Amino acid sequence: MSRDQERVQRIHSGGPWETEVGYSRAIRVGDRVLVSGTTAARGDDEPIPADAGQQARMAIETIATALEQAGAQLADVVRVRLFVVDLPVNGEAVLAAHGDTLGAVRPVISTLGVAALVDPRLKVEIEVEAIAGSGDVYEG
């Protein structure tokens, strides 16, 4: 095993596109955990809710699981990128879901309006970066 393989931990959730497209749900290198863009899509048999806020909450649940598998938690999130289809219509619900789940963490955030996502039913994709163990730092 190479030195890089020993340092890099790849996390797979079994999501519908991970194998087909060839990506990891999350990768941990040292204390840094990068989580791929995550949506409410969980498999062919599971419905995708129409509500953007519900989609955001489902995506954050998947992110939380990936972080846990990588030895981190939502409290360790330091950056969030929100990609929102029809931002003027869906943005408020997505930001409310973010606030409910990550508001106390206060990561840096970017909210971007996008034309479309990989599935036309999807309204939000969320990408995060975390530093394992950073949730206990002093806020000043």
Buried (B, 14 or more C-beta within 10 A) or exposed (E): EEEEEEEEBEBEBEBBEBEEEEBBBBBBEEEBBBBBBBBBBBEEEEEBEEBBBBBBBBBBBBBBBBBEBBBBBBBBBBBBBBBBBEBEEBBEBBBBBBEEBBEEBEBEBEBEBBEEBEEEBBBBBBBBBBBBEBBEEEEE
